[in-house]
Amino acid sequence: MLAGPTLTLVDDLPGVLAQIRRLLVPDGLMLAAFFGGLTLAELRTALVEAELEARGGAAMRVAPFADLADAAALLQRAGFALPVADREVITVRYADPWRLLADLRAAGLTGVLRERAFLPRRVLARALERYRGLFADPDGRVRATFELHVLTGWAPHPSQPRPKPRGSATVDLAALLGREPGEKGEREE
């Protein structure tokens, strides 16, 4: 089963992952990709600073995103076997912050918060000025960070690998790493 970036917009991610796990056949694979905690950090910062400056307080303007450790824990909580959670941080450069907003709107990623206060256009314009001032590269283009979480988990099945009992190893890990038993620290190549 493939779960796309719409998982970012789900209010009950633990419940959705549990339902996906329930729908999988034994030994079936779930692959999910969605935005993580660093996504749009620059936009979040600029909006908060501009709104604090203009109003003395700030409302949540960018949806919250799960961090990788929480996403990995949710896989285990949902009952997936052999869970793996990884991330990729991608930086996209825009000629103008307004172009970023246009892309977010085109992707359906604006106005997703249930409760939101009105944001006057002058405050938005100030936020995008702050964005450019804080996050512009020397060539004038602005950065937008997107953290992509990729999760995999299998529906449990008796044929899946199981961990060996503690102490059952026949080869010393130190020997495999080229170290003396009990030696600690990093080894230079």
WOKAJO-V986125 format. One record per pair of residues at least 12 apart in sequence whose ideal C-beta (glycine too) atoms are under 8 Angstrom apart, sorted by the first residue. I is the first residue (numbers start at 1). J is the second residue. If there is no record, write none. Layout:
I;J / I;J
This chain:
1;20 / 1;23 / 1;24 / 1;28 / 1;29 / 1;30 / 1;31 / 2;30 / 2;31 / 2;32 / 3;16 / 3;20 / 3;30 / 3;31 / 3;32 / 3;33 / 3;34 / 4;32 / 4;33 / 4;34 / 5;33 / 5;34 / 5;35 / 6;34 / 7;32 / 7;34 / 8;34 / 8;35 / 8;39 / 8;63 / 8;65 / 8;109 / 9;63 / 9;109 / 9;112 / 13;66 / 13;74 / 14;74 / 14;77 / 14;78 / 17;30 / 17;32 / 17;74 / 17;75 / 17;77 / 17;78 / 17;80 / 18;77 / 18;78 / 18;79 / 20;32 / 20;78 / 21;78 / 21;79 / 21;80 / 21;153 / 21;155 / 24;154 / 24;155 / 25;155 / 26;155 / 26;156 / 26;157 / 27;154 / 27;155 / 27;157 / 27;159 / 27;160 / 28;154 / 28;155 / 29;152 / 29;153 / 29;154 / 30;80 / 30;151 / 30;152 / 30;153 / 30;154 / 30;155 / 31;150 / 31;151 / 31;152 / 32;149 / 32;150 / 32;151 / 32;152 / 33;148 / 33;149 / 33;150 / 33;151 / 34;66 / 34;148 / 34;149 / 35;65 / 35;146 / 35;147 / 35;148 / 35;149 / 36;65 / 36;66 / 36;67 / 36;68 / 36;71 / 36;87 / 36;147 / 36;148 / 36;149 / 37;65 / 37;66 / 37;67 / 37;68 / 37;147 / 38;65 / 38;89 / 38;145 / 38;146 / 38;147 / 39;65 / 39;145 / 39;146 / 39;147 / 40;62 / 40;104 / 40;144 / 40;145 / 40;146 / 41;145 / 42;131 / 42;134 / 42;135 / 42;142 / 42;143 / 42;144 / 42;145 / 43;61 / 43;62 / 43;97 / 43;100 / 43;131 / 43;144 / 44;61 / 44;62 / 45;130 / 45;134 / 46;97 / 46;127 / 46;128 / 46;130 / 46;131 / 46;134 / 46;135 / 47;61 / 47;62 / 47;119 / 47;127 / 48;61 / 49;127 / 49;130 / 50;123 / 50;124 / 50;126 / 50;127 / 50;129 / 50;130 / 51;119 / 51;123 / 51;127 / 53;126 / 54;120 / 54;122 / 54;123 / 54;126 / 55;123 / 59;116 / 59;117 / 59;119 / 60;113 / 60;116 / 61;113 / 61;116 / 61;119 / 63;109 / 63;112 / 63;113 / 65;147 / 66;149 / 68;85 / 68;86 / 68;87 / 68;149 / 71;85 / 71;149 / 71;151 / 72;85 / 72;151 / 75;151 / 75;153 / 78;153 / 79;156 / 80;153 / 80;154 / 80;155 / 80;156 / 81;153 / 81;154 / 81;155 / 81;156 / 81;157 / 81;160 / 82;152 / 82;153 / 82;154 / 82;160 / 82;161 / 83;151 / 83;152 / 83;153 / 84;151 / 84;152 / 84;153 / 85;149 / 85;150 / 85;151 / 86;149 / 86;150 / 86;151 / 87;147 / 87;148 / 87;149 / 87;150 / 88;147 / 88;148 / 88;150 / 89;145 / 89;146 / 89;147 / 89;148 / 90;145 / 90;146 / 90;147 / 90;148 / 91;143 / 91;144 / 91;145 / 91;146 / 92;143 / 92;144 / 92;146 / 93;137 / 93;141 / 93;142 / 93;143 / 93;144 / 94;141 / 94;142 / 94;143 / 94;144 / 95;140 / 95;141 / 96;132 / 96;142 / 97;128 / 97;131 / 97;132 / 97;142 / 98;128 / 100;142 / 100;144 / 101;128
